[in-house]
Amino acid sequence: MAWGEAALRNRTREADIWGPAVAEGRPGGAGCGRQGEAAGPAGRPRPGPWEAPGGGRGAMAGEEAAAGAGQLGAEGKEPGSGGPEGQQCVFCRIARREEPGTALLPCQYEDLVCFRDIRPGAPHHYLVVQVEHMGNCKTLKSEHIPIVKRMMEVGKSVLQRNNFNDLNDIRMGFHWPPFCSISHLHLHVLAPASQLGFLSRLIYRINSYWFITAEQLIERLQTENAAS
């Protein structure tokens, strides 16, 4: 499905309060403080706008969609949670509990927070976010595998606390640069995976250019470590 530039700009306006939407794509980041997921090349599926500010639905920030890849922040520039740019990162603010409209869910690790996606792609859709600012999944090394595993533990725990126990019908993963919106590490937790809608099946498609499962990421990091 091809997406025209005018349509993309219109879709992005919903997230204007946070800044231009960007995209998450092939297993590879964008500047912190941007919201949304950018579109891939013409002909590739792209998500709809995401991450609006707190309000309305319990006000959980989340991500679901794409804008133009040209709106991505410069890769490699990873603003931390301090300083002017870090202050603009919505996930840093949420982790510091500076977004009163975003309810944090119980989490067994102090270095992680969890909250609902504002535009859920499945009946259960949560984001697990590192409290300390960390770049997108492409910046991770083998020493970060324990962090990814803890994020997965949190995802499974929040599902079970919300009465979802079929852990064989879940999807957990990351969008891959250059189709990632916020360069602050965050894991998508969706369930039941069997009930993903048409658009969500594209946005969170396994073995795609723009989405990598947590298990695939761990395997990739282990392989890179063995090769080095």
Number of C-alpha atoms within 10 A of each C-alpha: 8 12 17 10 11 9 10 19 14 11 20 25 15 18 18 16 11 18 16 24 35 31 36 35 30 18 22 21 31 31 26 31 24 28 37 34 38 34 31 24 13 11 10 13 18 30 24 24 29 27 27 24 19 16 13 10 12 14 21 28 26 27 32 28 30 30 34 24 23 12 18 29 22 13 16 13 13 21 21 18 23 13 9 10 14 19 16 18 24 25 31 25 17 22 22 13 14 12 19 14 17 22 17 16 14 13 18 14 13 8 14 18 24 27 23 23 28 25 21 19 27 21 13 20 24 31 26 27 24 24 22 17 21 20 24 27 26 19 16 17 14 16 11 13 17 11 14 23 14 16 28 20 15 25 24 21 17 22 21 13 11 10 9 16 15 12 13 9 13 22 23 25 24 26 35 25 29 28 31 37 37 30 30 30 25 28 25 26 32 28 24 21 21 12 16 22 13 9 16 20 16 17 25 26 18 16 12 16 19 29 27 25 23 22 15 16 21 20 14 15 19 15 12 12 12 9 7 5
